[in-house]
Amino acid sequence: MCKTISGSFNCSCCWFKKAEQRVTVELVAQHKFDLELRNSKVAGECKLHEQKIESLAAKVVEQETMIKMLTKKADESAAQVQFIACRALDTSAQRFVFGDKKDAERTKETV
């Protein structure tokens, strides 16, 4: 570096080197800031995705519970329908059997 008698850097090569150092310091600082910003953004996105995964996993458990409950209700309903149908058939069969006996007795009485 060149120094003048007064001790200041006045020549163009010294000015250029100081400017280069200043720009280098600013670029390093800007790069460091950009890197930290990008890292914090990525960390935030990762945390958000983890929260979404946890939320979806909880939703899956909730839906599995709902499916089990609804399947149980459907099975109970099917059993009730079968019970009602069997009772209806039994009642119908009893009417048919008793109806035939009454008709047979009426026929005997008239003959």
C-alpha positions in Angstrom: 0.0 0.0 0.0 1.0 3.5 -0.6 1.1 6.1 2.1 1.5 9.8 1.4 3.3 12.1 3.7 0.1 12.9 5.6 -0.5 9.2 6.3 -3.7 8.9 4.2 -4.3 6.6 1.3 -4.8 8.8 -1.7 -3.5 6.7 -4.6 -6.0 4.8 -6.8 -4.6 1.4 -6.0 -5.0 1.9 -2.3 -8.6 3.2 -2.8 -9.4 0.2 -5.0 -8.1 -2.2 -2.3 -10.1 -0.5 0.4 -13.2 -0.6 -1.8 -12.6 -4.3 -2.6 -12.2 -5.1 1.1 -15.4 -3.2 2.0 -17.4 -4.9 -0.8 -16.0 -8.3 0.3 -17.1 -7.7 3.9 -20.5 -6.6 2.7 -20.9 -9.6 0.4 -19.8 -12.0 3.1 -22.3 -10.4 5.5 -25.1 -10.5 2.9 -24.3 -14.1 2.1 -24.3 -15.0 5.8 -27.7 -13.3 6.3 -29.1 -15.0 3.2 -27.9 -18.4 4.4 -29.4 -17.9 7.9 -32.7 -16.7 6.3 -32.8 -19.7 4.0 -32.0 -22.1 6.9 -34.7 -20.6 9.1 -37.2 -20.8 6.2 -36.3 -24.4 5.6 -36.6 -25.2 9.3 -40.0 -23.5 9.5 -41.2 -25.5 6.5 -39.9 -28.7 8.0 -41.8 -27.9 11.3 -44.9 -27.1 9.3 -44.7 -30.4 7.4 -44.1 -32.3 10.6 -47.2 -30.7 12.1 -49.2 -31.6 9.0 -48.0 -35.2 9.2 -49.0 -35.4 12.9 -52.4 -33.9 12.1 -53.0 -36.3 9.3 -51.9 -39.3 11.5 -54.4 -38.2 14.1 -57.1 -37.9 11.5 -56.4 -41.4 10.3 -56.8 -42.7 13.8 -60.0 -40.8 14.2 -61.4 -42.2 10.9 -60.4 -45.7 11.8 -62.3 -45.4 15.0 -65.3 -44.0 13.1 -65.1 -46.8 10.6 -65.1 -49.4 13.4 -68.1 -47.8 15.1 -70.0 -47.5 11.9 -69.2 -51.1 10.9 -70.5 -52.3 14.3 -73.7 -50.3 13.9 -74.2 -51.7 10.4 -73.7 -55.3 11.7 -76.2 -54.6 14.5 -78.7 -53.2 12.0 -78.3 -56.2 9.8 -78.9 -58.5 12.7 -82.0 -56.6 13.7 -83.3 -56.8 10.1 -82.7 -60.5 10.1 -84.5 -60.9 13.4 -87.5 -58.9 12.2 -87.6 -60.8 9.0 -87.5 -64.2 10.9 -90.3 -63.0 13.2 -92.4 -61.9 10.2 -91.9 -65.3 8.5 -92.7 -67.2 11.7 -95.9 -65.1 12.2 -96.8 -65.7 8.5 -96.2 -69.4 8.8 -98.4 -69.6 12.0 -101.2 -67.9 10.2 -100.9 -70.2 7.3 -100.9 -73.3 9.5 -103.7 -72.2 11.8 -105.7 -70.9 8.8 -105.6 -74.3 7.2 -106.8 -76.1 10.3 -109.7 -73.7 10.7 -110.7 -74.2 7.0 -110.5 -78.0 7.6 -112.8 -77.8 10.6 -115.3 -75.6 8.7 -115.3 -78.1 5.9 -116.1 -80.9 8.3 -118.9 -79.0 9.9 -120.6 -78.3 6.6 -120.3 -81.8 5.4 
